[in-house]
Amino acid sequence: MNLKQLLRTALVVMLLAAATVAQKGVGAPLPASQLEGFSQTKAKSLDDYAGRALLIEIFAYW
């Protein structure tokens, strides 16, 4: 096995390991938290959205 093949194999192994680590948080419950300052919803916590798809967009002005 030459160096190029060895590096290619190592890269593939690292990518597969990274994908496995990234999947651990998918489907896990969100931590308990309170929602404040949302004028367009009556929801008071993330539990109010249980069983529904939820998109959380974080935006900041710099």
HURAKA-V71920 format. One record per residue. N is the residue number from 1. RES is the residue in three letters. PHI is phi as a letter, one per 40 degrees, with the letter a starting at -180 (NA if undefined). D_FIRST is the distance of its C-alpha to the first C-alpha in Angstrom with 2 decimals. Layout:
<<N & RES & PHI & D_FIRST> <N & RES & PHI & D_FIRST>>
This chain:
<<1 & MET & NA & 0.00> <2 & ASN & c & 3.78> <3 & LEU & c & 6.78> <4 & LYS & c & 8.23> <5 & GLN & c & 6.23> <6 & LEU & c & 6.57> <7 & LEU & c & 10.10> <8 & ARG & c & 10.87> <9 & THR & c & 10.27> <10 & ALA & c & 12.35> <11 & LEU & c & 14.90> <12 & VAL & c & 15.41> <13 & VAL & c & 15.99> <14 & MET & c & 18.39> <15 & LEU & c & 20.22> <16 & LEU & c & 20.78> <17 & ALA & c & 22.05> <18 & ALA & c & 24.31> <19 & ALA & c & 25.74> <20 & THR & c & 26.56> <21 & VAL & c & 28.33> <22 & ALA & c & 30.22> <23 & GLN & c & 31.59> <24 & LYS & c & 33.29> <25 & GLY & c & 36.32> <26 & VAL & c & 36.89> <27 & GLY & g & 39.97> <28 & ALA & c & 40.98> <29 & PRO & c & 44.66> <30 & LEU & c & 45.70> <31 & PRO & c & 47.45> <32 & ALA & c & 51.25> <33 & SER & a & 52.81> <34 & GLN & b & 56.06> <35 & LEU & c & 56.44> <36 & GLU & b & 58.90> <37 & GLY & g & 60.22> <38 & PHE & b & 59.37> <39 & SER & c & 62.49> <40 & GLN & b & 61.34> <41 & THR & a & 60.61> <42 & LYS & c & 62.47> <43 & ALA & c & 59.31> <44 & LYS & b & 59.47> <45 & SER & a & 56.07> <46 & LEU & c & 52.70> <47 & ASP & c & 53.99> <48 & ASP & c & 56.31> <49 & TYR & b & 53.29> <50 & ALA & d & 51.93> <51 & GLY & g & 50.56> <52 & ARG & b & 50.37> <53 & ALA & c & 47.63> <54 & LEU & b & 47.98> <55 & LEU & b & 46.63> <56 & ILE & b & 46.94> <57 & GLU & b & 46.91> <58 & ILE & b & 47.11> <59 & PHE & b & 48.48> <60 & ALA & b & 49.69> <61 & TYR & c & 51.76> <62 & TRP & b & 50.76>>
